[in-house]
Amino acid sequence: MLMGPKITAQVMERGLDWQLTLANGAVELEQVMILQTNDGASIYVRNCGSAPGAGDVRIVPDIEAPSGGPYAFLNSMDLVGIRKLDPRRRRSA
């Protein structure tokens, strides 16, 4: 679940998540998912990132939302972040 002052959405099932660990230990990833908002809009999200080794991965999300509605603000945002891995659950936190 994703919640904020202007959006409430669920991550749809069947997203894509690729992670490549290079011979030097560096990590590259690409993640693709669709968010379904509580009012039925679909929002495409693609994260790409890299890390020099195991641990947190720096990501740059690319978001495509409907341009004529309440989520249009997402199309013009410049975003960066960190994907943290929960080693006990072996998934992103």
ChimeraX attribute file (.defattr): number of C-alpha atoms within 10 A of each C-alpha:
attribute: neighborCount
match mode: 1-to-1
recipient: residues
	/A:1	10
	/A:2	11
	/A:3	10
	/A:4	7
	/A:5	5
	/A:6	8
	/A:7	12
	/A:8	14
	/A:9	19
	/A:10	14
	/A:11	16
	/A:12	13
	/A:13	9
	/A:14	9
	/A:15	13
	/A:16	11
	/A:17	13
	/A:18	10
	/A:19	13
	/A:20	12
	/A:21	15
	/A:22	11
	/A:23	7
	/A:24	8
	/A:25	12
	/A:26	14
	/A:27	20
	/A:28	19
	/A:29	17
	/A:30	17
	/A:31	16
	/A:32	16
	/A:33	18
	/A:34	21
	/A:35	21
	/A:36	18
	/A:37	19
	/A:38	11
	/A:39	9
	/A:40	9
	/A:41	15
	/A:42	19
	/A:43	19
	/A:44	14
	/A:45	17
	/A:46	18
	/A:47	19
	/A:48	19
	/A:49	20
	/A:50	20
	/A:51	17
	/A:52	15
	/A:53	14
	/A:54	11
	/A:55	13
	/A:56	18
	/A:57	21
	/A:58	19
	/A:59	21
	/A:60	18
	/A:61	17
	/A:62	18
	/A:63	18
	/A:64	17
	/A:65	19
	/A:66	15
	/A:67	11
	/A:68	8
	/A:69	9
	/A:70	12
	/A:71	17
	/A:72	13
	/A:73	14
	/A:74	16
	/A:75	14
	/A:76	11
	/A:77	11
	/A:78	10
	/A:79	11
	/A:80	13
	/A:81	13
	/A:82	13
	/A:83	17
	/A:84	13
	/A:85	15
	/A:86	12
	/A:87	10
	/A:88	6
	/A:89	8
	/A:90	8
	/A:91	10
	/A:92	10
	/A:93	9
